[in-house]
Amino acid sequence: MTDSQIIASVVGGDSDAYAVIVERYEPKLLRYANYILKDYDTASDAVQESFIKAYVNLRSFNTTKQFSPWIYRILHNEAMNIIKRKKKTIALGGADETDDDFMVHFSTAEMLDKRMVNTDVRKCLTQLDVKYREVLALTYFDNLKYDEISDILHIPTSTVGVRIRRAKAILRKVCQSNGVKYE
C-alpha cells in the first residue's frame, strides 16, 4: 500500500493502519532527529511527538502530495523547538552542552556515503551548525532529493544546494582542524 492509501484508511477509521506508517518512517526520522539533536533519547522523544502530531493532524494532510516531506517537516519543527528550549535553559544557567554521546543506528542494507559513516567524520559533523548538519543528514543518510529537502526545510531548492556545498566545505575544514582525513 502507498502512504496515501494508508492515510486514507486511517482517516476512514482504521486507526491501526497508522502503525504501518510508523514502521515505515521511524528509523529514518530517528536517524535524522539524532543528527539534529545530538542525543538519542531526545531524538526518540521528538520522533514520537511528531508521529502524534501527524496523527492528530492527518485530516489536514494533502493526499495529492508526498507524505514523507510532510512528516519530516513536522519532525524538523519539533527538533527546532527542542533546540530553542535547550538554548533558553543553557542561557538561564542550566546544563552545559558538552554531551559527546552521539549514537546513530545504520542499517547495513542502506547505501551511505562511506566517508560520512566514519566515526571521526561523524564527530566532526556534530560540530557543524544545525542548518548544515540537517541538509547533510537528509541528503546522505535519508537519500532525499533537493526538492524534498526544500519542502521539509521551507527553503528554495537552490538554497539546499548552496547549504550542502557550504556544509561539505565547513565539514572538511572542521575535520582538518581535528586531524581527521576527509576527502
matplotlib code that plots the C-alpha trace (Angstrom):
import matplotlib.pyplot as plt

x = [0.0, 1.1, 1.4, -1.7, -3.7, -2.7, -3.6, -7.0, -7.6, -6.6, -8.8, -11.6, -11.5, -8.8, -6.5, -4.5, -3.2, -1.2, 1.3, 2.4, 3.3, 5.2, 7.1, 7.9, 9.3, 10.5, 14.1, 14.6, 13.1, 15.0, 18.3, 17.5, 16.4, 19.5, 21.8, 20.0, 19.6, 22.8, 21.0, 19.4, 16.8, 15.8, 15.6, 13.4, 11.0, 10.9, 10.1, 7.3, 5.9, 6.0, 4.1, 1.4, 1.1, 1.0, -1.8, -3.8, -3.5, -3.8, -7.1, -5.2, -2.7, -3.0, -3.0, -2.1, 1.4, 4.0, 3.8, 7.5, 8.2, 5.2, 6.2, 9.9, 8.7, 6.7, 9.8, 12.0, 9.7, 9.7, 13.5, 13.9, 11.6, 13.7, 16.8, 15.3, 14.2, 17.6, 19.3, 17.0, 17.8, 21.6, 21.2, 19.5, 22.4, 21.2, 23.2, 26.0, 26.0, 29.1, 27.4, 29.7, 27.4, 26.2, 24.5, 23.4, 21.8, 22.5, 21.1, 23.8, 21.4, 21.2, 23.5, 25.6, 28.5, 31.4, 33.2, 30.2, 29.9, 33.5, 33.3, 35.8, 33.9, 30.6, 32.2, 33.2, 29.7, 28.3, 30.4, 28.5, 25.7, 22.3, 21.4, 24.4, 24.0, 20.4, 21.0, 23.8, 21.8, 18.8, 21.0, 23.4, 21.5, 18.0, 18.8, 16.3, 16.2, 16.8, 13.1, 12.1, 14.6, 13.3, 9.8, 10.9, 13.1, 10.9, 13.8, 14.3, 15.8, 18.8, 19.4, 19.5, 22.3, 24.2, 23.9, 25.1, 28.2, 28.9, 28.3, 30.8, 33.4, 32.9, 33.0, 36.2, 37.8, 36.5, 37.9, 41.2, 41.5, 40.7, 43.3, 40.7, 41.2, 38.2, 38.3]
y = [0.0, 3.5, 6.1, 7.9, 4.7, 4.0, 7.6, 7.3, 4.2, 5.8, 8.9, 6.5, 5.0, 2.3, 3.8, 0.6, 1.2, 4.1, 1.5, 0.8, 4.5, 4.4, 1.3, 2.7, 6.1, 5.7, 4.5, 7.3, 10.0, 8.8, 9.0, 12.5, 13.7, 12.2, 14.1, 17.4, 17.0, 15.0, 13.0, 9.6, 9.9, 13.4, 12.4, 9.4, 11.7, 14.2, 11.4, 10.1, 13.5, 14.1, 10.9, 12.0, 15.5, 13.9, 11.5, 14.3, 16.5, 13.7, 15.1, 18.3, 16.3, 16.9, 13.4, 14.7, 15.4, 13.0, 12.1, 12.0, 15.7, 16.4, 14.1, 15.3, 18.9, 18.1, 16.5, 19.4, 21.9, 19.7, 19.5, 23.2, 23.8, 21.5, 23.3, 26.7, 25.4, 23.9, 27.2, 29.0, 26.5, 27.0, 30.8, 30.6, 28.7, 25.2, 22.2, 22.8, 21.4, 19.2, 15.8, 13.9, 10.8, 10.6, 7.4, 6.6, 3.4, 2.5, -0.4, -2.2, -2.5, 1.2, 2.9, 5.5, 7.7, 5.8, 8.9, 10.1, 6.8, 7.1, 7.7, 10.6, 12.3, 11.9, 13.6, 16.5, 16.6, 17.2, 20.4, 22.0, 24.4, 22.7, 24.2, 22.5, 19.2, 18.8, 19.2, 16.6, 14.2, 14.5, 14.2, 11.4, 9.4, 9.7, 10.0, 12.7, 14.8, 18.6, 19.3, 17.1, 18.8, 22.1, 21.1, 19.9, 23.0, 25.5, 26.9, 27.3, 24.3, 26.4, 27.2, 23.4, 23.0, 26.0, 24.8, 21.3, 22.8, 25.0, 22.2, 20.0, 22.8, 23.6, 19.9, 19.5, 22.4, 21.0, 17.6, 19.0, 21.1, 17.9, 15.9, 13.8, 12.8, 13.8, 13.6]
z = [0.0, -0.7, 2.0, 0.6, 0.7, 4.3, 5.3, 3.6, 5.5, 8.8, 8.1, 7.2, 10.7, 10.6, 13.2, 13.4, 9.9, 11.2, 12.7, 9.1, 8.7, 12.0, 11.0, 7.6, 8.8, 12.4, 11.6, 9.0, 11.3, 14.3, 12.4, 11.1, 14.6, 16.1, 13.8, 14.5, 18.3, 19.0, 21.7, 21.1, 23.9, 22.9, 19.3, 20.1, 22.1, 19.2, 16.7, 18.9, 19.4, 15.7, 15.0, 17.5, 15.9, 12.4, 13.5, 15.2, 12.0, 9.4, 8.1, 7.0, 5.0, 1.3, -0.2, -3.6, -2.2, -0.8, 2.9, 3.6, 3.3, 5.5, 8.4, 8.1, 8.3, 11.5, 12.9, 11.8, 13.6, 16.7, 16.7, 16.2, 19.2, 21.3, 20.3, 21.2, 24.6, 25.2, 24.4, 26.8, 29.5, 28.9, 28.8, 32.2, 33.7, 33.1, 31.9, 29.5, 26.0, 26.2, 25.6, 23.3, 23.2, 19.6, 18.7, 15.2, 14.1, 10.5, 8.5, 6.6, 3.7, 3.3, 0.8, 2.6, 1.7, 3.3, 4.4, 6.3, 8.3, 9.6, 13.3, 13.3, 10.5, 12.3, 15.3, 13.1, 11.7, 15.2, 15.4, 12.4, 12.8, 12.7, 9.3, 7.8, 9.8, 8.7, 5.0, 5.1, 7.1, 4.8, 1.7, 2.7, 5.3, 4.1, 0.4, -0.1, -3.3, -3.2, -3.8, -0.9, 1.4, 0.2, 1.2, 4.7, 5.5, 3.7, 1.8, -2.0, -3.8, -4.8, -1.2, -0.4, -3.0, -1.6, 2.0, 1.0, -0.7, 2.2, 4.7, 2.9, 2.8, 6.5, 7.4, 5.5, 7.5, 10.8, 10.0, 9.0, 12.2, 14.2, 12.3, 10.6, 7.0, 4.9, 1.1]

ax = plt.figure().add_subplot(projection="3d")
ax.plot(x, y, z, "-o")
ax.set_aspect("equal")
plt.show()
